[in-house]
Amino acid sequence: MATVNYSVPDEVKEAFNRAFAGENKSAIIARLMRQAVEEKERAKLRREAVKQILELRKRAPAVTDEDIRAAREEGRP
């Protein structure tokens, strides 16, 4: 198991200690770090997905409002 050493503002440390009094702070910090890593990875995946969608939209054919209206009406009774 690794040991990490980070500096945080005193008020953050005090609030953390109050909020998690009596709990295993190392386990809490490890969980929060895992969540931060997962969040970062999800954000990267979202950015990549948006980039792919925008690239696909560049190649999509242009459609007018009239084309859309006609497609909606087509096949309706």
C-alpha positions in Angstrom: 0.0 0.0 0.0 1.3 3.4 -0.9 1.4 6.5 1.3 0.6 9.9 -0.3 1.1 13.3 1.2 -1.0 16.3 -0.1 -1.4 19.8 1.3 -4.9 21.1 1.7 -6.3 24.3 3.3 -6.8 24.0 7.0 -10.5 24.6 6.7 -10.9 21.7 4.3 -8.9 19.4 6.7 -11.0 20.5 9.7 -14.3 20.0 7.8 -13.2 16.6 6.6 -12.2 15.5 10.1 -15.6 16.7 11.5 -17.6 15.1 8.7 -15.8 11.7 9.0 -15.0 11.6 12.7 -14.5 8.0 13.9 -14.2 6.6 10.4 -11.3 5.2 8.5 -10.1 8.3 6.8 -7.6 6.4 4.6 -10.4 4.3 3.2 -12.5 7.4 2.6 -9.7 9.2 0.8 -9.0 6.1 -1.3 -12.7 5.9 -2.3 -12.8 9.6 -3.2 -9.6 9.2 -5.3 -11.2 6.2 -7.1 -14.3 8.2 -7.8 -12.3 11.2 -9.1 -10.3 8.9 -11.5 -13.6 7.3 -12.7 -15.2 10.7 -13.2 -12.1 11.9 -15.2 -12.3 8.7 -17.4 -16.1 9.2 -18.0 -15.5 12.9 -18.9 -12.8 11.8 -21.4 -15.2 9.2 -22.9 -17.9 11.8 -23.2 -15.6 14.2 -25.0 -14.5 11.5 -27.4 -18.2 10.6 -28.1 -19.1 14.2 -28.7 -16.1 14.5 -31.1 -17.2 11.4 -33.0 -20.8 12.7 -33.2 -19.7 16.0 -34.5 -17.5 14.4 -37.1 -20.4 12.2 -38.3 -22.6 15.3 -38.5 -20.1 16.9 -40.8 -20.7 14.1 -43.3 -24.4 13.9 -42.9 -26.5 15.2 -45.8 -28.1 18.6 -45.4 -31.8 18.4 -44.9 -34.3 21.2 -45.3 -37.3 21.9 -43.1 -39.4 20.9 -46.1 -37.6 17.6 -46.3 -38.3 16.9 -42.6 -41.9 17.9 -43.0 -42.4 15.6 -46.0 -40.7 12.7 -44.2 -43.1 13.1 -41.3 -46.1 13.1 -43.5 -44.9 10.2 -45.7 -46.8 7.0 -44.9 -49.3 8.7 -42.5 -52.9 7.8 -43.1 
